[in-house]
Amino acid sequence: MPRSPVLRFLIVIAGVLVIALASAWLWLDSLFEAPGTRTVPSVAGEVGAQSVLAVFAHPDDEQSVTGLLIRARTRDGAVTRMITATRGEAGTPLPQVSRIEELGLIRHAEVLKNGWALGLEAQEVWDYPDGGLSDADYEIYVGRLMERMQAWQPDLIVTFWPESGLSWHPDHRTAGRAATEAVRRLRELDPDTAPRAIAYILAPSRMMGRFGGERGRHVVANQPAPNLQMPGEGWAKVRGWQIHASQRDYLRHAYGIPAELLYALYDMEHYYVVEF
């Protein structure tokens, strides 16, 4: 039986909508890509690291590097550890799951729980003030990082790029700068036992430039192009936001889309890796 004009019209409209949705998805996906960047299965494996130390500022910062931490352990047999400088007490609860004065205690517990889920062998949460890491005694902070690096002897340090901090947060930039300085000093003291590489997590430049506002433009202008990228294990990032219950709705609040959808697009982690 021949199709009616109305049915043919509806089929055409449906086809146009499918094409439009597919085109929109591909365009959004392209904003999270870094064309020309070499893809590896594991950054830790690429540099031959058997011990990895992540140095970050806040609980949930580790969400940006779940792929590296998981694959370092599961693919490469590396020991993974993490230092978080603050308890995140100055953050905004999204949603509110506790009394505001107890937010630091809650977020401290959340990062420990997520670290366990990521398979970290050890982690420490220090007591620097959230939002005030850049005002803390820099020499003491660097010295504490050096002590832990000497004790744990990581091959690879994972941290923020000092000039951009992934999101332009001053605590992020301070953590990246201090971790870099600690590695530099240790390599001067004894290059045989000091870290052999630093992996700086970078923001997707196209996305930040288009949707990140003024902060995003600062990030793009002050971070290098990535030289390695690897799968981000989005399933673990989604799980991580459930564990970080006080920040569970952060992505929806910041970007207007749920974590499951974001990580279907943002499926690679971009790094600038420096080897010594």
TARA-V509822 format. One record per backbone hydrogen bond with DSSP energy under -1.0 kcal/mol. CO is the residue of the C=O (numbers start at 1). NH is the residue of the N-H. E is the energy in kcal/mol with one decimal. If there is no record, write none. Layout:
co=CO nh=NH e=E
co=CO nh=NH e=E
This chain:
co=4 nh=8 e=-2.4
co=5 nh=9 e=-2.3
co=6 nh=10 e=-2.4
co=7 nh=11 e=-2.3
co=8 nh=12 e=-2.2
co=9 nh=13 e=-2.6
co=10 nh=14 e=-2.6
co=11 nh=15 e=-2.4
co=12 nh=16 e=-2.5
co=13 nh=17 e=-2.4
co=14 nh=18 e=-2.3
co=15 nh=19 e=-2.3
co=16 nh=20 e=-2.6
co=17 nh=21 e=-2.8
co=18 nh=22 e=-2.5
co=19 nh=23 e=-2.5
co=20 nh=24 e=-2.4
co=21 nh=25 e=-2.5
co=22 nh=26 e=-2.4
co=23 nh=27 e=-2.3
co=24 nh=28 e=-2.7
co=25 nh=29 e=-2.8
co=26 nh=30 e=-1.8
co=29 nh=32 e=-1.3
co=30 nh=33 e=-1.2
co=31 nh=207 e=-1.5
co=34 nh=37 e=-1.9
co=38 nh=229 e=-2.0
co=42 nh=46 e=-1.9
co=43 nh=47 e=-1.7
co=44 nh=49 e=-2.6
co=50 nh=79 e=-2.3
co=51 nh=155 e=-2.0
co=51 nh=156 e=-2.1
co=52 nh=81 e=-2.1
co=53 nh=158 e=-2.5
co=54 nh=83 e=-2.8
co=56 nh=85 e=-1.9
co=57 nh=86 e=-2.1
co=58 nh=61 e=-2.0
co=60 nh=63 e=-1.5
co=61 nh=64 e=-1.8
co=62 nh=65 e=-1.7
co=65 nh=69 e=-2.4
co=66 nh=70 e=-2.8
co=67 nh=71 e=-2.4
co=68 nh=72 e=-2.2
co=69 nh=73 e=-1.4
co=70 nh=74 e=-2.9
co=71 nh=75 e=-2.1
co=71 nh=76 e=-1.3
co=72 nh=78 e=-2.8
co=79 nh=52 e=-3.3
co=80 nh=121 e=-3.0
co=81 nh=54 e=-2.5
co=82 nh=124 e=-2.2
co=83 nh=56 e=-2.7
co=84 nh=126 e=-3.1
co=85 nh=128 e=-2.0
co=88 nh=91 e=-1.4
co=94 nh=249 e=-3.3
co=99 nh=102 e=-2.0
co=100 nh=103 e=-1.8
co=102 nh=106 e=-2.3
co=103 nh=107 e=-3.0
co=104 nh=108 e=-2.1
co=105 nh=109 e=-2.0
co=106 nh=110 e=-2.3
co=107 nh=111 e=-2.3
co=108 nh=112 e=-1.7
co=109 nh=113 e=-2.4
co=110 nh=114 e=-2.6
co=111 nh=115 e=-2.3
co=112 nh=116 e=-2.0
co=113 nh=117 e=-2.0
co=114 nh=118 e=-2.0
co=115 nh=120 e=-2.5
co=116 nh=119 e=-1.2
co=122 nh=82 e=-1.4
co=124 nh=84 e=-2.8
co=129 nh=132 e=-2.2
co=132 nh=135 e=-1.2
co=137 nh=141 e=-2.2
co=138 nh=142 e=-2.8
co=139 nh=143 e=-2.4
co=140 nh=144 e=-2.5
co=141 nh=145 e=-2.1
co=142 nh=146 e=-2.5
co=143 nh=147 e=-2.2
co=144 nh=148 e=-2.0
co=145 nh=149 e=-2.4
co=146 nh=150 e=-2.5
co=147 nh=151 e=-1.9
co=148 nh=152 e=-2.8
co=149 nh=153 e=-2.5
co=155 nh=196 e=-2.2
co=155 nh=197 e=-1.4
co=156 nh=53 e=-2.6
co=157 nh=199 e=-3.3
co=158 nh=55 e=-3.0
co=159 nh=201 e=-2.2
co=161 nh=164 e=-1.4
co=161 nh=165 e=-3.0
co=164 nh=168 e=-2.1
co=165 nh=167 e=-2.4
co=169 nh=173 e=-2.1
co=170 nh=174 e=-2.3
co=171 nh=175 e=-2.4
co=172 nh=176 e=-2.3
co=173 nh=177 e=-2.5
co=174 nh=178 e=-2.8
co=175 nh=179 e=-2.4
co=176 nh=180 e=-2.0
co=177 nh=181 e=-2.3
co=178 nh=182 e=-2.6
co=179 nh=183 e=-2.0
co=180 nh=184 e=-2.3
co=181 nh=185 e=-2.5
co=182 nh=186 e=-2.2
co=183 nh=187 e=-2.3
co=184 nh=188 e=-1.4
co=185 nh=189 e=-1.8
co=186 nh=190 e=-3.0
co=190 nh=193 e=-1.3
co=190 nh=194 e=-1.2
co=196 nh=276 e=-2.6
co=197 nh=157 e=-2.2
co=198 nh=274 e=-2.8
co=199 nh=159 e=-1.9
co=200 nh=272 e=-2.1
co=204 nh=208 e=-2.5
co=205 nh=209 e=-2.8
co=206 nh=210 e=-1.6
co=207 nh=211 e=-3.1
co=208 nh=212 e=-1.8
co=212 nh=216 e=-2.3
co=213 nh=217 e=-2.0
co=214 nh=218 e=-2.0
co=215 nh=219 e=-2.5
co=216 nh=220 e=-2.5
co=217 nh=221 e=-2.1
co=218 nh=222 e=-1.2
co=228 nh=271 e=-3.0
co=229 nh=40 e=-2.8
co=230 nh=269 e=-3.2
co=233 nh=236 e=-1.4
co=233 nh=237 e=-1.2
co=234 nh=238 e=-2.5
co=235 nh=239 e=-2.1
co=236 nh=240 e=-2.3
co=237 nh=241 e=-1.9
co=238 nh=242 e=-1.2
co=239 nh=243 e=-2.0
co=240 nh=244 e=-3.0
co=243 nh=245 e=-2.4
co=244 nh=247 e=-2.0
co=245 nh=248 e=-1.1
co=246 nh=94 e=-3.7
co=247 nh=250 e=-2.2
co=249 nh=253 e=-2.4
co=250 nh=254 e=-3.0
co=251 nh=255 e=-3.1
co=252 nh=256 e=-1.3
co=258 nh=262 e=-2.4
co=259 nh=263 e=-2.6
co=261 nh=265 e=-1.0
co=262 nh=266 e=-3.5
co=265 nh=267 e=-1.6
co=267 nh=232 e=-2.3
co=269 nh=230 e=-1.9
co=270 nh=202 e=-2.7
co=271 nh=227 e=-2.1
co=271 nh=228 e=-2.0
co=272 nh=200 e=-2.4
co=274 nh=198 e=-2.4
